[in-house]
Amino acid sequence: MLDTGSTHTLIRPDALLAAGYDPLKTQDPTAFTTVTGVETIGFVIIARLEALGFATESLPVVAHDLPHDAQFDGLLGLDFFRDRNVVLDFRAGHITLT
């Protein structure tokens, strides 16, 4: 899911485990404001993240749970889109990256 209000990309801990990462081995704990309040959460550095036809190498992601009924494994934050042009065409229902 694309989250234009999120500074960092977030991935569910179980999805990180399935990809071979330990969500408990984090770096650089930082205070984050979430819907439930402020939490101190560390980053997991993933080797490569591919989405929407683009890839980012060595991306620090936040390992955090999402609601149980969420139909996605994470949120693409603004860090994934850094150095890219993003066009959100709500009328046509398209996302364009260049």
Residue pairs with C-beta under 8 A, 6 or more apart in sequence:
1 70
1 72
1 74
1 75
1 76
2 75
2 76
2 95
3 10
3 75
3 76
3 77
4 78
4 88
6 75
6 77
6 78
7 77
7 78
7 79
8 32
8 43
8 60
8 61
8 62
8 77
8 78
8 79
9 49
9 59
9 61
9 62
9 74
9 75
9 76
9 77
9 79
9 80
10 61
10 62
10 63
10 64
10 66
10 74
10 75
10 77
11 44
11 46
11 61
11 62
11 63
11 64
11 73
11 74
12 63
12 64
12 65
12 66
12 73
12 74
13 23
13 63
13 64
13 65
15 73
15 74
16 22
16 23
16 44
16 46
16 61
16 63
17 23
19 46
21 44
21 46
21 63
22 44
23 44
23 63
24 63
25 44
26 41
26 42
26 43
26 44
26 63
27 42
27 43
27 44
27 45
27 60
28 42
28 43
28 60
29 40
29 41
29 42
30 40
30 41
30 42
30 43
31 38
31 39
31 40
32 38
32 39
32 40
32 41
32 62
34 64
39 64
41 62
41 63
41 64
42 62
42 63
43 60
43 61
43 62
44 60
44 61
44 62
44 63
45 58
45 59
45 60
45 61
46 58
46 59
46 60
46 61
47 57
47 58
48 55
48 56
48 57
48 58
48 59
49 55
49 56
49 59
49 61
49 80
51 76
51 80
52 76
52 95
52 97
53 97
54 84
54 97
56 80
59 79
59 80
60 79
61 74
66 72
66 73
66 74
66 75
81 97
84 97
84 98
85 96
85 97
85 98
86 95
86 96
86 97
87 94
87 95
87 96
87 97
88 95
89 95
89 96
